Amino acid sequence: MSMISELDLGVLLQKGFATAVELRLTRTWESGEEQFFFTFSYIPAVFPDAEGLQLERQGMKLRMHHDGVEVLRRTREGIWHFPEGSDLPFHHAGTEVQILEPLRFLVEPYRRWSDYYPLARLDVTQAVTSTVAGRYVWKIPVHTRNEDGLTSLDIDAETGVVLAAESTKERIEAAIVSYPESIPDPTWTGELAQVPDTPVSITPLEEGNHIRIHAERHDKRHFHNAQAGDMMRLPLIFQVDSDAPAHRSITRRGQVLNNNKEPRDGQWEAHFIGDGWHADLRSPTPLIGEVEISGVLTPAPNEDGPAVNFEVVRIHDAEELLIDALPCSPTAPIQPRAFHPFNCAHDDTHLWMSDHQLPIVRYWSVETGEYCGEVAVPAAIQPYGTSIFLSRNGDGDVVATWQEQDWLVKDRSPFVYPPPEPSPAPSAPGLPDGWVLGRVLTDGLFTAYPHPPLKGAFTLHIGMEDKLQPLDIDKRAVSGGFIFNGQVMIVTGKTEYHLDNNLHLQETIEITDRARYDIFGDILLRRTGTQGQFFLRSTGEELCSTTWHQPHLLTVSREHIMVLDNFEDLATWTPQDGWRTVELEGRR
């Protein structure tokens, strides 16, 4: 296949939106690290297990089920969401549903590649051909600055349907795919689940300007240790909903200030000023001026927006968390802003970490873990995203980067990288006529396949120099390939294939702990969510191993390994002293 252009990709994704498809998904690898997800109370969220999940979709029509159990249905008229353990769904009037990445890219159809911002970062210049479930695909990397974000998509080269999505945390792909002419109308015509009556234990809300705040799961962190009488300060959202359960809903008069924004997802956004309190407003109908409205108050996600001071009057914490509060003028105590690390790098004496939101870089002693201070980098503040990226230059100094500007963090002086030395472009492996390159691996290894497929069946081949041998990997995706202890190793998310130098299969080993493999020169790292093992590739000898939670690898060589774990502990290994761990001051 020839290279794909941005225009071709846009046309292909539009085609994929309209295509009827049935998918059975599998998770080929995962890091084991926890994923974080902010939900919005007015949009339904589903968290199905991707392993074995079955999808039927065409345009806005969608059915999702797992082991024969319904999870979700959708049409242009709304969503039917089946709670766990229930045969009856709740109905939602909107069409948007919240799903964790990278699964959402297999579930949600995108008519334009700019419909969702990571798709706008697809780099078609780096697209390569591959296969998923026996289908030829374009594998396109995503340039993302989110350490939890999408890293690549595999898009069916013929139909435009996304068949695999990979993030820094996991890879999910289609194990089985079929293309029927159409899918049945998923509209639910049966009985609906009913919102339970108000729990008897929840007392009525006082009259006047008292408010009731409904907290979702992720909001409970605000009220973990709250007690009646506490003073608090939070930004709020008032979602207009005349059909909300009575025990959550409040009805209040106030003034609506319009912000001149177009509606988003069927909701007009404005600002509501009540009696001694205010909130960002979300309404399915446009409002302005003095109104009396009913709806639900929730904490604003990401703590954005002007905050409200209030006194906690009562807390109901049973099946859901409700906080009765009295807005007040006395200022609640200001909580010190927490430092949220995003990126890290080190020089000979210090470990440097950048903040997730502010252009601040803090640093600690590599030797003792002592906190040494912070540096304010002269960069713009990014209230809705990460601002500063750290790296180590050729002189061993740490450089902070933001929007193509670079500074040395030690003195905040501007830094200009020298122009790179021109290097010859890597040559593609030579292939016989009628063969297509799949993926270039490490140590001169690559995958390829015949086109058209031999005898009507897809056959993956492993190549090295002038050798080309078939390898049956049961329609799984190759995640890595390298030479280890004189043998060729090909890895999928679930299996290691050990080959000899002639690429003949010698041994198959099932991966039971969802391990992944990284190459650092002569070092092979076998890593899971809780453990890392370092091996010499030339001999197969294990150098060392360690346990970790959320590792950031800083240095890996046969003489020195440095790992920052969970932004809290700095672990260093040398052949002479083994592992040595220091706790970073103030990080626990």
Sequence and secondary structure as in RCSB ss.txt:
>XXXX:A:sequence
MSMISELDLGVLLQKGFATAVELRLTRTWESGEEQFFFTFSYIPAVFPDAEGLQLERQGMKLRMHHDGVEVLRRT
REGIWHFPEGSDLPFHHAGTEVQILEPLRFLVEPYRRWSDYYPLARLDVTQAVTSTVAGRYVWKIPVHTRNEDGL
TSLDIDAETGVVLAAESTKERIEAAIVSYPESIPDPTWTGELAQVPDTPVSITPLEEGNHIRIHAERHDKRHFHN
AQAGDMMRLPLIFQVDSDAPAHRSITRRGQVLNNNKEPRDGQWEAHFIGDGWHADLRSPTPLIGEVEISGVLTPA
PNEDGPAVNFEVVRIHDAEELLIDALPCSPTAPIQPRAFHPFNCAHDDTHLWMSDHQLPIVRYWSVETGEYCGEV
AVPAAIQPYGTSIFLSRNGDGDVVATWQEQDWLVKDRSPFVYPPPEPSPAPSAPGLPDGWVLGRVLTDGLFTAYP
HPPLKGAFTLHIGMEDKLQPLDIDKRAVSGGFIFNGQVMIVTGKTEYHLDNNLHLQETIEITDRARYDIFGDILL
RRTGTQGQFFLRSTGEELCSTTWHQPHLLTVSREHIMVLDNFEDLATWTPQDGWRTVELEGRR
>XXXX:A:secstr
     HHHHHHHHHHHHH  EEEEEEEEEE          TTS B    STTEEEEEETTEEEEEETTEEEEEEE
TTEEEE  TT SS EEESS   B  TTTHHHHS  SSTTSSGGGGGB GGG EEEEETTEEEEEEEB    TTSE
EEEEEETTT  EEEEEESSEEEEEEEEE  S        S         TTS    STT EEEEE GGGGGGGTT
  TT EEEEEEEEEE TTS TTT EEEEEEEEE     BTTBEEEEEE SS EEEEEESS   EEEEEEEEEEE 
GGG S EEEEEEEEEEESSSEEEEEEE SS          EEEEEE SSEEEEEESSSSEEEEEETTT  EEEEE
E S    TTS   EEEE TTS EEEEETTEEEETTTTEE                  TTEEEEEE STTEEEEEE
SS GGGS   EEEETTEEEE   TT  EEEEEEETTEEEEEESSEEEEE TT  EEEEEE SS  EEEEETTEEE
EE SSEEEEEETTT  EEEEEE SSEEEEEESSS EEEEETTTEEEEEETTTEEEEEE TT  
